[in-house]
Amino acid sequence: MTLPVARARHLPALDGLRAVAVFIVIAYHAGLMQAIPGDLGVTLFFVLSGFLITWLLMREYASTGSISIRAFYTRRALRIFPAYYVFILFSLTLDNVLGHRWSLGLVSVAFTYLVNYYNAFLGHPTTSIAHAWSLAVEEQFYLLWPLACLALLHRSRAVARRTVGILVVAVVIWRSALYVFLHAPSSYVYNAFDTRCDALAIGCFLALSSGEGWFVTLERRIRSSSLLPLVPIALILLFRHYSSLAYHYSVGMTVDAALIALFMIQMLGLSTTPLWSWLDHPITRTLGLISYPSYLYHVWGLSVGEKLLPHGPKVLTFAVGYAATLCMAWGSFKIIERPFLAIKDRISSSPPSAQNVSVSVGP
């Protein structure tokens, strides 16, 4: 299956991939699955976000000859802000009750989507919202990319694709220089938008490449067997466990994102095969549907498991914490997100076909 960006109404497996991504993060933070680094889940979210947002923008451009920036920002605000700001207020209140008062700086960055640079410059301090750094990176992407995408598509899709490719290379060079030669702390290269946007750009590149002859040929080759997706998975784990920190914080992050993108392309065509059909199972898709609030509340959810079973088996403690996370996430989705999503659907001026796509792309 090729990726007909201008025509397709549904992209298979992506809800399932969101479920996988958030589970990797939660399990890693629970200390249950240390063999698979949690940041791989975040990188998967970044690639998915870059791909899906660009996919939707290209659909709109193909249908109307332009992109409504105002409509895009309205849709994003209604999709993201309500759940996020309720989570921030919840965390601020609960931390205050527990005696963990937030500094003025933490309050400021929490409400302005700058947690990533707060973590970057302060050594990634442990807070109840430290994981919101990735949401800040995505929000900064949403702010910048639609205008850039519109300007580039006005020139041509090929120009857009080349520009994004150059950006990926530039980020690799910049991050490598910072870490290897300027000895920037790992907290900066891990959290900052300017050092992590290459994963988002790789997702954008996939969308911009869809339908191109060389890309269609690549898709066919890497989907010729349902076992082939095991190759990028194996390579990612191999590189992560047998490479140096200098490699990881320079080119390694980009290699991870590229291999994840390869896996994602494979899943778009192989999710109907017996080995990977679980990605489109109703349960998996439901977990993907609530991946955003699951990511928001997982720190608090896991703390429930730790409080209830402080000396219990790690697997059982995780199971209780994960269940608590899903309960919080479902409550957030039903009570907070759904009403605003209904408003978004009513007032959105995007092409009708674009509204049929699930775009809960944030972690």
NUZA-151261 format. One record per residue (C-alpha): x, y, z; residue number from 1; residue in three letters. Coordinates in Angstrom, 2 decimals. Layout:
BEGIN
<atom X="X" Y="Y" Z="Z" i="NUM" aa="ALA"/>
...
This chain:
BEGIN
<atom X="0.00" Y="0.00" Z="0.00" i="1" aa="MET"/>
<atom X="1.44" Y="3.34" Z="-1.03" i="2" aa="THR"/>
<atom X="0.67" Y="6.57" Z="0.79" i="3" aa="LEU"/>
<atom X="-1.75" Y="8.56" Z="-1.42" i="4" aa="PRO"/>
<atom X="-1.66" Y="11.66" Z="0.75" i="5" aa="VAL"/>
<atom X="-4.19" Y="13.63" Z="-1.25" i="6" aa="ALA"/>
<atom X="-6.82" Y="10.86" Z="-1.32" i="7" aa="ARG"/>
<atom X="-6.59" Y="8.45" Z="1.65" i="8" aa="ALA"/>
<atom X="-9.18" Y="8.81" Z="4.39" i="9" aa="ARG"/>
<atom X="-7.62" Y="6.46" Z="6.94" i="10" aa="HIS"/>
<atom X="-4.08" Y="5.42" Z="7.68" i="11" aa="LEU"/>
<atom X="-3.97" Y="2.00" Z="9.34" i="12" aa="PRO"/>
<atom X="-1.89" Y="1.09" Z="12.40" i="13" aa="ALA"/>
<atom X="-1.18" Y="4.65" Z="13.56" i="14" aa="LEU"/>
<atom X="-3.51" Y="4.49" Z="16.58" i="15" aa="ASP"/>
<atom X="-1.81" Y="1.22" Z="17.45" i="16" aa="GLY"/>
<atom X="1.62" Y="2.79" Z="17.12" i="17" aa="LEU"/>
<atom X="0.56" Y="5.57" Z="19.49" i="18" aa="ARG"/>
<atom X="-0.49" Y="2.92" Z="22.00" i="19" aa="ALA"/>
<atom X="2.90" Y="1.23" Z="21.65" i="20" aa="VAL"/>
<atom X="4.76" Y="4.51" Z="22.03" i="21" aa="ALA"/>
<atom X="3.03" Y="5.55" Z="25.25" i="22" aa="VAL"/>
<atom X="3.35" Y="2.04" Z="26.71" i="23" aa="PHE"/>
<atom X="7.11" Y="2.09" Z="26.12" i="24" aa="ILE"/>
<atom X="7.37" Y="5.40" Z="27.99" i="25" aa="VAL"/>
<atom X="5.18" Y="4.28" Z="30.90" i="26" aa="ILE"/>
<atom X="6.86" Y="0.89" Z="31.29" i="27" aa="ALA"/>
<atom X="10.31" Y="2.46" Z="31.20" i="28" aa="TYR"/>
<atom X="9.42" Y="5.08" Z="33.80" i="29" aa="HIS"/>
<atom X="8.03" Y="2.29" Z="35.99" i="30" aa="ALA"/>
<atom X="11.40" Y="0.52" Z="35.81" i="31" aa="GLY"/>
<atom X="9.75" Y="-2.49" Z="34.20" i="32" aa="LEU"/>
<atom X="11.20" Y="-2.51" Z="30.68" i="33" aa="MET"/>
<atom X="14.68" Y="-1.02" Z="30.91" i="34" aa="GLN"/>
<atom X="15.93" Y="-2.97" Z="27.88" i="35" aa="ALA"/>
<atom X="13.84" Y="-0.64" Z="25.67" i="36" aa="ILE"/>
<atom X="14.75" Y="3.02" Z="26.42" i="37" aa="PRO"/>
<atom X="11.69" Y="5.16" Z="27.08" i="38" aa="GLY"/>
<atom X="12.85" Y="7.95" Z="24.80" i="39" aa="ASP"/>
<atom X="12.24" Y="5.63" Z="21.84" i="40" aa="LEU"/>
<atom X="8.54" Y="5.98" Z="22.57" i="41" aa="GLY"/>
<atom X="8.87" Y="9.76" Z="22.51" i="42" aa="VAL"/>
<atom X="10.82" Y="9.62" Z="19.24" i="43" aa="THR"/>
<atom X="8.05" Y="7.49" Z="17.75" i="44" aa="LEU"/>
<atom X="5.56" Y="10.18" Z="18.78" i="45" aa="PHE"/>
<atom X="7.71" Y="12.86" Z="17.15" i="46" aa="PHE"/>
<atom X="7.94" Y="10.98" Z="13.85" i="47" aa="VAL"/>
<atom X="4.20" Y="10.28" Z="13.92" i="48" aa="LEU"/>
<atom X="3.44" Y="13.94" Z="14.63" i="49" aa="SER"/>
<atom X="5.63" Y="15.23" Z="11.83" i="50" aa="GLY"/>
<atom X="4.12" Y="12.74" Z="9.40" i="51" aa="PHE"/>
<atom X="0.46" Y="13.21" Z="10.33" i="52" aa="LEU"/>
<atom X="0.51" Y="16.99" Z="10.57" i="53" aa="ILE"/>
<atom X="2.24" Y="17.27" Z="7.20" i="54" aa="THR"/>
<atom X="-0.12" Y="14.67" Z="5.74" i="55" aa="TRP"/>
<atom X="-3.12" Y="16.74" Z="6.80" i="56" aa="LEU"/>
<atom X="-1.60" Y="20.02" Z="5.61" i="57" aa="LEU"/>
<atom X="-0.85" Y="18.46" Z="2.22" i="58" aa="MET"/>
<atom X="-4.42" Y="17.13" Z="1.96" i="59" aa="ARG"/>
<atom X="-5.75" Y="20.62" Z="2.58" i="60" aa="GLU"/>
<atom X="-3.33" Y="22.18" Z="0.13" i="61" aa="TYR"/>
<atom X="-4.24" Y="19.59" Z="-2.53" i="62" aa="ALA"/>
<atom X="-7.96" Y="20.28" Z="-2.00" i="63" aa="SER"/>
<atom X="-7.95" Y="24.08" Z="-1.74" i="64" aa="THR"/>
<atom X="-4.62" Y="25.28" Z="-3.09" i="65" aa="GLY"/>
<atom X="-3.79" Y="26.81" Z="0.28" i="66" aa="SER"/>
<atom X="-3.64" Y="26.13" Z="4.02" i="67" aa="ILE"/>
<atom X="-5.80" Y="27.97" Z="6.54" i="68" aa="SER"/>
<atom X="-3.30" Y="28.82" Z="9.27" i="69" aa="ILE"/>
<atom X="-6.05" Y="30.20" Z="11.49" i="70" aa="ARG"/>
<atom X="-8.08" Y="26.98" Z="11.18" i="71" aa="ALA"/>
<atom X="-4.99" Y="24.89" Z="11.89" i="72" aa="PHE"/>
<atom X="-4.18" Y="26.77" Z="15.09" i="73" aa="TYR"/>
<atom X="-7.83" Y="26.61" Z="16.17" i="74" aa="THR"/>
<atom X="-7.94" Y="22.84" Z="15.68" i="75" aa="ARG"/>
<atom X="-4.68" Y="22.33" Z="17.53" i="76" aa="ARG"/>
<atom X="-5.72" Y="24.56" Z="20.43" i="77" aa="ALA"/>
<atom X="-9.03" Y="22.75" Z="20.88" i="78" aa="LEU"/>
<atom X="-7.32" Y="19.37" Z="20.59" i="79" aa="ARG"/>
<atom X="-4.39" Y="20.00" Z="22.93" i="80" aa="ILE"/>
<atom X="-4.89" Y="22.92" Z="25.31" i="81" aa="PHE"/>
<atom X="-7.91" Y="21.82" Z="27.40" i="82" aa="PRO"/>
<atom X="-6.44" Y="18.49" Z="28.49" i="83" aa="ALA"/>
<atom X="-2.97" Y="19.97" Z="28.95" i="84" aa="TYR"/>
<atom X="-3.98" Y="22.92" Z="31.10" i="85" aa="TYR"/>
<atom X="-6.31" Y="20.82" Z="33.24" i="86" aa="VAL"/>
<atom X="-3.38" Y="18.46" Z="33.80" i="87" aa="PHE"/>
<atom X="-1.10" Y="21.37" Z="34.73" i="88" aa="ILE"/>
<atom X="-3.65" Y="22.76" Z="37.20" i="89" aa="LEU"/>
<atom X="-4.21" Y="19.27" Z="38.62" i="90" aa="PHE"/>
<atom X="-0.47" Y="18.72" Z="39.08" i="91" aa="SER"/>
<atom X="0.09" Y="22.18" Z="40.54" i="92" aa="LEU"/>
<atom X="-2.72" Y="21.71" Z="43.06" i="93" aa="THR"/>
<atom X="-1.79" Y="18.17" Z="44.07" i="94" aa="LEU"/>
<atom X="1.90" Y="19.02" Z="44.42" i="95" aa="ASP"/>
<atom X="0.96" Y="21.98" Z="46.59" i="96" aa="ASN"/>
<atom X="-1.17" Y="19.74" Z="48.81" i="97" aa="VAL"/>
<atom X="1.70" Y="17.27" Z="49.08" i="98" aa="LEU"/>
<atom X="4.10" Y="20.04" Z="50.04" i="99" aa="GLY"/>
<atom X="6.01" Y="20.15" Z="46.74" i="100" aa="HIS"/>
<atom X="5.62" Y="23.82" Z="45.90" i="101" aa="ARG"/>
<atom X="6.47" Y="24.88" Z="42.37" i="102" aa="TRP"/>
<atom X="8.92" Y="27.66" Z="41.75" i="103" aa="SER"/>
<atom X="7.78" Y="30.69" Z="39.80" i="104" aa="LEU"/>
<atom X="10.01" Y="29.53" Z="36.95" i="105" aa="GLY"/>
<atom X="8.33" Y="26.11" Z="36.80" i="106" aa="LEU"/>
<atom X="4.88" Y="27.68" Z="36.84" i="107" aa="VAL"/>
<atom X="5.88" Y="30.04" Z="34.04" i="108" aa="SER"/>
<atom X="7.28" Y="27.38" Z="31.73" i="109" aa="VAL"/>
<atom X="4.38" Y="25.01" Z="32.45" i="110" aa="ALA"/>
<atom X="1.82" Y="27.51" Z="31.19" i="111" aa="PHE"/>
<atom X="3.88" Y="28.67" Z="28.20" i="112" aa="THR"/>
<atom X="5.01" Y="25.31" Z="26.80" i="113" aa="TYR"/>
<atom X="8.67" Y="25.87" Z="27.64" i="114" aa="LEU"/>
<atom X="9.28" Y="22.91" Z="29.95" i="115" aa="VAL"/>
<atom X="11.77" Y="21.56" Z="27.43" i="116" aa="ASN"/>
<atom X="14.12" Y="24.51" Z="27.84" i="117" aa="TYR"/>
<atom X="13.55" Y="24.56" Z="31.62" i="118" aa="TYR"/>
<atom X="14.76" Y="20.95" Z="31.68" i="119" aa="ASN"/>
<atom X="17.51" Y="21.68" Z="29.18" i="120" aa="ALA"/>
<atom X="19.16" Y="24.43" Z="31.21" i="121" aa="PHE"/>
<atom X="18.51" Y="23.02" Z="34.68" i="122" aa="LEU"/>
<atom X="19.69" Y="19.46" Z="34.12" i="123" aa="GLY"/>
<atom X="16.26" Y="17.88" Z="33.64" i="124" aa="HIS"/>
<atom X="15.14" Y="18.20" Z="37.29" i="125" aa="PRO"/>
<atom X="12.66" Y="15.68" Z="38.66" i="126" aa="THR"/>
<atom X="9.19" Y="17.23" Z="38.76" i="127" aa="THR"/>
<atom X="5.67" Y="15.92" Z="38.23" i="128" aa="SER"/>
<atom X="5.61" Y="17.63" Z="34.83" i="129" aa="ILE"/>
<atom X="9.18" Y="16.95" Z="33.65" i="130" aa="ALA"/>
<atom X="7.80" Y="14.69" Z="30.92" i="131" aa="HIS"/>
<atom X="5.92" Y="17.69" Z="29.44" i="132" aa="ALA"/>
<atom X="9.17" Y="18.62" Z="27.71" i="133" aa="TRP"/>
<atom X="8.12" Y="16.54" Z="24.70" i="134" aa="SER"/>
<atom X="4.75" Y="18.30" Z="24.55" i="135" aa="LEU"/>
<atom X="6.61" Y="21.62" Z="24.49" i="136" aa="ALA"/>
<atom X="8.73" Y="20.40" Z="21.57" i="137" aa="VAL"/>
<atom X="5.60" Y="19.39" Z="19.67" i="138" aa="GLU"/>
<atom X="3.83" Y="22.66" Z="20.43" i="139" aa="GLU"/>
<atom X="6.82" Y="24.62" Z="19.13" i="140" aa="GLN"/>
<atom X="6.66" Y="22.48" Z="15.99" i="141" aa="PHE"/>
<atom X="2.93" Y="23.21" Z="15.57" i="142" aa="TYR"/>
<atom X="3.67" Y="26.91" Z="15.90" i="143" aa="LEU"/>
<atom X="6.38" Y="27.00" Z="13.24" i="144" aa="LEU"/>
<atom X="5.68" Y="24.29" Z="10.68" i="145" aa="TRP"/>
<atom X="2.31" Y="25.24" Z="9.10" i="146" aa="PRO"/>
<atom X="3.61" Y="28.63" Z="7.91" i="147" aa="LEU"/>
<atom X="6.85" Y="27.08" Z="6.67" i="148" aa="ALA"/>
<atom X="4.97" Y="24.22" Z="4.99" i="149" aa="CYS"/>
<atom X="2.64" Y="26.61" Z="3.18" i="150" aa="LEU"/>
<atom X="5.54" Y="28.73" Z="1.94" i="151" aa="ALA"/>
<atom X="7.44" Y="25.66" Z="0.74" i="152" aa="LEU"/>
<atom X="4.45" Y="24.01" Z="-0.96" i="153" aa="LEU"/>
<atom X="3.78" Y="27.25" Z="-2.84" i="154" aa="HIS"/>
<atom X="7.17" Y="26.69" Z="-4.47" i="155" aa="ARG"/>
<atom X="6.86" Y="22.93" Z="-4.96" i="156" aa="SER"/>
<atom X="6.66" Y="19.70" Z="-3.07" i="157" aa="ARG"/>
<atom X="10.17" Y="18.83" Z="-4.22" i="158" aa="ALA"/>
<atom X="11.51" Y="22.07" Z="-2.75" i="159" aa="VAL"/>
<atom X="9.70" Y="21.32" Z="0.52" i="160" aa="ALA"/>
<atom X="11.18" Y="17.83" Z="0.62" i="161" aa="ARG"/>
<atom X="14.74" Y="19.04" Z="-0.06" i="162" aa="ARG"/>
<atom X="14.44" Y="21.79" Z="2.53" i="163" aa="THR"/>
<atom X="13.26" Y="19.37" Z="5.20" i="164" aa="VAL"/>
<atom X="16.09" Y="16.96" Z="4.30" i="165" aa="GLY"/>
<atom X="18.62" Y="19.76" Z="4.67" i="166" aa="ILE"/>
<atom X="17.09" Y="20.65" Z="8.04" i="167" aa="LEU"/>
<atom X="17.59" Y="17.09" Z="9.30" i="168" aa="VAL"/>
<atom X="21.27" Y="17.20" Z="8.34" i="169" aa="VAL"/>
<atom X="21.67" Y="20.66" Z="9.90" i="170" aa="ALA"/>
<atom X="20.20" Y="19.49" Z="13.20" i="171" aa="VAL"/>
<atom X="22.55" Y="16.50" Z="13.28" i="172" aa="VAL"/>
<atom X="25.54" Y="18.77" Z="12.71" i="173" aa="ILE"/>
<atom X="24.33" Y="21.29" Z="15.30" i="174" aa="TRP"/>
<atom X="23.63" Y="18.64" Z="17.97" i="175" aa="ARG"/>
<atom X="26.94" Y="16.89" Z="17.31" i="176" aa="SER"/>
<atom X="28.85" Y="20.16" Z="17.59" i="177" aa="ALA"/>
<atom X="27.08" Y="21.04" Z="20.83" i="178" aa="LEU"/>
<atom X="27.70" Y="17.71" Z="22.53" i="179" aa="TYR"/>
<atom X="31.03" Y="16.55" Z="21.13" i="180" aa="VAL"/>
<atom X="32.92" Y="19.82" Z="20.65" i="181" aa="PHE"/>
<atom X="31.20" Y="22.39" Z="22.86" i="182" aa="LEU"/>
<atom X="30.50" Y="19.88" Z="25.65" i="183" aa="HIS"/>
<atom X="26.89" Y="20.93" Z="26.09" i="184" aa="ALA"/>
<atom X="25.12" Y="18.90" Z="28.80" i="185" aa="PRO"/>
<atom X="23.09" Y="15.91" Z="27.73" i="186" aa="SER"/>
<atom X="20.03" Y="17.56" Z="29.30" i="187" aa="SER"/>
<atom X="20.21" Y="20.27" Z="26.64" i="188" aa="TYR"/>
<atom X="20.61" Y="18.05" Z="23.59" i="189" aa="VAL"/>
<atom X="17.89" Y="15.73" Z="24.93" i="190" aa="TYR"/>
<atom X="15.25" Y="18.40" Z="25.65" i="191" aa="ASN"/>
<atom X="15.77" Y="21.38" Z="23.36" i="192" aa="ALA"/>
<atom X="13.65" Y="21.89" Z="20.26" i="193" aa="PHE"/>
<atom X="16.67" Y="22.90" Z="18.20" i="194" aa="ASP"/>
<atom X="18.33" Y="19.55" Z="18.93" i="195" aa="THR"/>
<atom X="15.28" Y="17.29" Z="18.71" i="196" aa="ARG"/>
<atom X="13.25" Y="18.63" Z="15.79" i="197" aa="CYS"/>
<atom X="15.04" Y="16.29" Z="13.37" i="198" aa="ASP"/>
<atom X="12.68" Y="13.46" Z="14.39" i="199" aa="ALA"/>
<atom X="9.69" Y="15.64" Z="13.56" i="200" aa="LEU"/>
<atom X="11.34" Y="16.66" Z="10.30" i="201" aa="ALA"/>
<atom X="11.85" Y="13.01" Z="9.35" i="202" aa="ILE"/>
<atom X="8.11" Y="12.49" Z="9.77" i="203" aa="GLY"/>
<atom X="7.49" Y="15.54" Z="7.58" i="204" aa="CYS"/>
<atom X="9.88" Y="14.13" Z="4.97" i="205" aa="PHE"/>
<atom X="7.91" Y="10.86" Z="4.85" i="206" aa="LEU"/>
<atom X="4.67" Y="12.67" Z="4.11" i="207" aa="ALA"/>
<atom X="6.29" Y="14.89" Z="1.49" i="208" aa="LEU"/>
<atom X="7.83" Y="11.83" Z="-0.18" i="209" aa="SER"/>
<atom X="4.65" Y="9.78" Z="-0.37" i="210" aa="SER"/>
<atom X="3.66" Y="8.87" Z="-3.90" i="211" aa="GLY"/>
<atom X="7.09" Y="9.59" Z="-5.37" i="212" aa="GLU"/>
<atom X="8.42" Y="6.82" Z="-7.59" i="213" aa="GLY"/>
<atom X="11.51" Y="6.08" Z="-5.53" i="214" aa="TRP"/>
<atom X="9.45" Y="6.07" Z="-2.35" i="215" aa="PHE"/>
<atom X="6.85" Y="3.67" Z="-3.76" i="216" aa="VAL"/>
<atom X="9.67" Y="1.31" Z="-4.78" i="217" aa="THR"/>
<atom X="11.14" Y="1.52" Z="-1.27" i="218" aa="LEU"/>
<atom X="7.74" Y="0.79" Z="0.29" i="219" aa="GLU"/>
<atom X="7.26" Y="-2.32" Z="-1.82" i="220" aa="ARG"/>
<atom X="10.68" Y="-3.69" Z="-0.96" i="221" aa="ARG"/>
<atom X="10.53" Y="-3.15" Z="2.78" i="222" aa="ILE"/>
<atom X="7.01" Y="-4.62" Z="2.96" i="223" aa="ARG"/>
<atom X="7.76" Y="-7.74" Z="0.95" i="224" aa="SER"/>
<atom X="7.70" Y="-9.85" Z="4.15" i="225" aa="SER"/>
<atom X="5.95" Y="-9.41" Z="7.49" i="226" aa="SER"/>
<atom X="9.24" Y="-10.34" Z="9.17" i="227" aa="LEU"/>
<atom X="11.12" Y="-7.36" Z="7.74" i="228" aa="LEU"/>
<atom X="9.90" Y="-4.91" Z="10.43" i="229" aa="PRO"/>
<atom X="11.95" Y="-6.91" Z="12.91" i="230" aa="LEU"/>
<atom X="15.08" Y="-5.58" Z="11.19" i="231" aa="VAL"/>
<atom X="14.72" Y="-1.88" Z="12.18" i="232" aa="PRO"/>
<atom X="13.64" Y="-2.96" Z="15.69" i="233" aa="ILE"/>
<atom X="16.74" Y="-5.11" Z="16.07" i="234" aa="ALA"/>
<atom X="19.00" Y="-2.37" Z="14.70" i="235" aa="LEU"/>
<atom X="17.57" Y="0.23" Z="17.08" i="236" aa="ILE"/>
<atom X="18.14" Y="-1.99" Z="20.12" i="237" aa="LEU"/>
<atom X="21.58" Y="-3.00" Z="18.89" i="238" aa="LEU"/>
<atom X="22.70" Y="0.60" Z="18.44" i="239" aa="PHE"/>
<atom X="21.23" Y="1.69" Z="21.76" i="240" aa="ARG"/>
<atom X="22.92" Y="-1.04" Z="23.79" i="241" aa="HIS"/>
<atom X="26.30" Y="-1.21" Z="22.08" i="242" aa="TYR"/>
<atom X="27.10" Y="2.39" Z="21.17" i="243" aa="SER"/>
<atom X="28.61" Y="5.27" Z="23.11" i="244" aa="SER"/>
<atom X="26.89" Y="8.30" Z="24.57" i="245" aa="LEU"/>
<atom X="28.81" Y="10.45" Z="22.09" i="246" aa="ALA"/>
<atom X="27.21" Y="8.48" Z="19.24" i="247" aa="TYR"/>
<atom X="23.74" Y="8.64" Z="20.78" i="248" aa="HIS"/>
<atom X="23.75" Y="12.38" Z="21.46" i="249" aa="TYR"/>
<atom X="25.22" Y="13.22" Z="18.06" i="250" aa="SER"/>
<atom X="23.98" Y="11.10" Z="15.13" i="251" aa="VAL"/>
<atom X="22.33" Y="8.33" Z="17.14" i="252" aa="GLY"/>
<atom X="19.09" Y="10.16" Z="17.83" i="253" aa="MET"/>
<atom X="18.61" Y="10.76" Z="14.12" i="254" aa="THR"/>
<atom X="19.41" Y="7.14" Z="13.27" i="255" aa="VAL"/>
<atom X="16.81" Y="6.03" Z="15.82" i="256" aa="ASP"/>
<atom X="14.22" Y="8.35" Z="14.27" i="257" aa="ALA"/>
<atom X="15.03" Y="7.15" Z="10.74" i="258" aa="ALA"/>
<atom X="14.71" Y="3.48" Z="11.74" i="259" aa="LEU"/>
<atom X="11.45" Y="4.22" Z="13.55" i="260" aa="ILE"/>
<atom X="10.20" Y="5.95" Z="10.40" i="261" aa="ALA"/>
<atom X="11.14" Y="2.87" Z="8.39" i="262" aa="LEU"/>
<atom X="9.19" Y="0.70" Z="10.82" i="263" aa="PHE"/>
<atom X="6.22" Y="3.05" Z="10.61" i="264" aa="MET"/>
<atom X="6.17" Y="2.81" Z="6.79" i="265" aa="ILE"/>
<atom X="6.20" Y="-0.96" Z="7.10" i="266" aa="GLN"/>
<atom X="3.31" Y="-0.95" Z="9.55" i="267" aa="MET"/>
<atom X="1.18" Y="1.20" Z="7.25" i="268" aa="LEU"/>
<atom X="1.20" Y="-1.70" Z="4.80" i="269" aa="GLY"/>
<atom X="1.61" Y="-4.77" Z="7.00" i="270" aa="LEU"/>
<atom X="-0.90" Y="-4.18" Z="9.78" i="271" aa="SER"/>
<atom X="-3.34" Y="-6.53" Z="8.05" i="272" aa="THR"/>
<atom X="-0.91" Y="-9.46" Z="8.22" i="273" aa="THR"/>
<atom X="-1.29" Y="-11.97" Z="11.07" i="274" aa="PRO"/>
<atom X="1.96" Y="-10.93" Z="12.75" i="275" aa="LEU"/>
<atom X="1.02" Y="-7.24" Z="13.02" i="276" aa="TRP"/>
<atom X="-2.78" Y="-7.20" Z="12.93" i="277" aa="SER"/>
<atom X="-2.87" Y="-6.52" Z="16.68" i="278" aa="TRP"/>
<atom X="-1.97" Y="-2.91" Z="15.89" i="279" aa="LEU"/>
<atom X="-5.45" Y="-2.42" Z="14.42" i="280" aa="ASP"/>
<atom X="-7.25" Y="-4.41" Z="17.10" i="281" aa="HIS"/>
<atom X="-10.06" Y="-2.40" Z="18.74" i="282" aa="PRO"/>
<atom X="-8.38" Y="-2.56" Z="22.16" i="283" aa="ILE"/>
<atom X="-5.05" Y="-1.33" Z="20.78" i="284" aa="THR"/>
<atom X="-6.76" Y="1.45" Z="18.85" i="285" aa="ARG"/>
<atom X="-8.64" Y="2.52" Z="21.96" i="286" aa="THR"/>
<atom X="-5.39" Y="2.70" Z="23.91" i="287" aa="LEU"/>
<atom X="-3.99" Y="4.79" Z="21.08" i="288" aa="GLY"/>
<atom X="-7.02" Y="7.06" Z="21.20" i="289" aa="LEU"/>
<atom X="-6.24" Y="7.93" Z="24.84" i="290" aa="ILE"/>
<atom X="-2.46" Y="7.97" Z="24.40" i="291" aa="SER"/>
<atom X="-2.29" Y="11.75" Z="24.92" i="292" aa="TYR"/>
<atom X="-3.96" Y="11.81" Z="28.37" i="293" aa="PRO"/>
<atom X="-2.16" Y="8.55" Z="29.23" i="294" aa="SER"/>
<atom X="1.12" Y="10.33" Z="28.67" i="295" aa="TYR"/>
<atom X="-0.05" Y="13.36" Z="30.65" i="296" aa="LEU"/>
<atom X="-1.11" Y="11.43" Z="33.75" i="297" aa="TYR"/>
<atom X="1.22" Y="8.43" Z="33.79" i="298" aa="HIS"/>
<atom X="3.53" Y="9.86" Z="36.46" i="299" aa="VAL"/>
<atom X="0.59" Y="10.28" Z="38.82" i="300" aa="TRP"/>
<atom X="-0.86" Y="6.92" Z="37.80" i="301" aa="GLY"/>
<atom X="2.37" Y="5.08" Z="38.50" i="302" aa="LEU"/>
<atom X="2.62" Y="6.81" Z="41.87" i="303" aa="SER"/>
<atom X="-0.73" Y="5.23" Z="42.79" i="304" aa="VAL"/>
<atom X="0.75" Y="1.79" Z="42.23" i="305" aa="GLY"/>
<atom X="3.82" Y="2.68" Z="44.28" i="306" aa="GLU"/>
<atom X="1.71" Y="4.00" Z="47.16" i="307" aa="LYS"/>
<atom X="-0.66" Y="1.03" Z="47.22" i="308" aa="LEU"/>
<atom X="2.05" Y="-1.62" Z="46.78" i="309" aa="LEU"/>
<atom X="5.29" Y="-0.08" Z="48.05" i="310" aa="PRO"/>
<atom X="6.94" Y="-3.48" Z="48.55" i="311" aa="HIS"/>
<atom X="4.99" Y="-5.54" Z="46.05" i="312" aa="GLY"/>
<atom X="6.34" Y="-7.31" Z="42.96" i="313" aa="PRO"/>
<atom X="7.38" Y="-4.80" Z="40.33" i="314" aa="LYS"/>
<atom X="5.06" Y="-6.28" Z="37.72" i="315" aa="VAL"/>
<atom X="2.04" Y="-6.05" Z="40.04" i="316" aa="LEU"/>
<atom X="2.94" Y="-2.51" Z="41.10" i="317" aa="THR"/>
<atom X="3.19" Y="-1.55" Z="37.45" i="318" aa="PHE"/>
<atom X="-0.14" Y="-3.21" Z="36.62" i="319" aa="ALA"/>
<atom X="-1.90" Y="-1.20" Z="39.33" i="320" aa="VAL"/>
<atom X="-0.16" Y="2.01" Z="38.25" i="321" aa="GLY"/>
<atom X="-0.95" Y="1.41" Z="34.59" i="322" aa="TYR"/>
<atom X="-4.60" Y="0.71" Z="35.41" i="323" aa="ALA"/>
<atom X="-4.74" Y="3.96" Z="37.41" i="324" aa="ALA"/>
<atom X="-3.17" Y="5.80" Z="34.47" i="325" aa="THR"/>
<atom X="-5.77" Y="4.43" Z="32.06" i="326" aa="LEU"/>
<atom X="-8.60" Y="5.43" Z="34.41" i="327" aa="CYS"/>
<atom X="-7.25" Y="8.99" Z="34.63" i="328" aa="MET"/>
<atom X="-6.71" Y="9.08" Z="30.87" i="329" aa="ALA"/>
<atom X="-10.20" Y="7.83" Z="30.08" i="330" aa="TRP"/>
<atom X="-11.69" Y="10.39" Z="32.47" i="331" aa="GLY"/>
<atom X="-9.69" Y="13.16" Z="30.82" i="332" aa="SER"/>
<atom X="-10.74" Y="12.02" Z="27.36" i="333" aa="PHE"/>
<atom X="-14.44" Y="11.68" Z="28.16" i="334" aa="LYS"/>
<atom X="-14.90" Y="14.71" Z="30.41" i="335" aa="ILE"/>
<atom X="-12.42" Y="17.25" Z="29.02" i="336" aa="ILE"/>
<atom X="-11.29" Y="16.33" Z="25.52" i="337" aa="GLU"/>
<atom X="-14.48" Y="15.06" Z="23.89" i="338" aa="ARG"/>
<atom X="-16.55" Y="18.25" Z="24.37" i="339" aa="PRO"/>
<atom X="-13.77" Y="20.37" Z="22.87" i="340" aa="PHE"/>
<atom X="-13.26" Y="17.89" Z="20.04" i="341" aa="LEU"/>
<atom X="-16.96" Y="18.26" Z="19.23" i="342" aa="ALA"/>
<atom X="-16.53" Y="22.04" Z="19.12" i="343" aa="ILE"/>
<atom X="-13.49" Y="21.60" Z="16.90" i="344" aa="LYS"/>
<atom X="-15.47" Y="19.48" Z="14.46" i="345" aa="ASP"/>
<atom X="-18.27" Y="22.04" Z="14.31" i="346" aa="ARG"/>
<atom X="-16.19" Y="25.14" Z="13.73" i="347" aa="ILE"/>
<atom X="-13.30" Y="23.67" Z="11.76" i="348" aa="SER"/>
<atom X="-12.96" Y="25.12" Z="8.28" i="349" aa="SER"/>
<atom X="-10.58" Y="22.38" Z="7.10" i="350" aa="SER"/>
<atom X="-11.55" Y="20.15" Z="4.16" i="351" aa="PRO"/>
<atom X="-14.12" Y="17.52" Z="5.23" i="352" aa="PRO"/>
<atom X="-11.79" Y="14.67" Z="4.29" i="353" aa="SER"/>
<atom X="-9.13" Y="15.93" Z="6.67" i="354" aa="ALA"/>
<atom X="-11.61" Y="15.94" Z="9.55" i="355" aa="GLN"/>
<atom X="-12.13" Y="12.19" Z="9.20" i="356" aa="ASN"/>
<atom X="-8.61" Y="11.46" Z="10.37" i="357" aa="VAL"/>
<atom X="-7.61" Y="10.88" Z="13.96" i="358" aa="SER"/>
<atom X="-4.87" Y="13.38" Z="14.70" i="359" aa="VAL"/>
<atom X="-4.23" Y="12.93" Z="18.40" i="360" aa="SER"/>
<atom X="-0.57" Y="13.04" Z="17.57" i="361" aa="VAL"/>
<atom X="0.86" Y="14.31" Z="20.80" i="362" aa="GLY"/>
<atom X="2.25" Y="11.85" Z="23.35" i="363" aa="PRO"/>
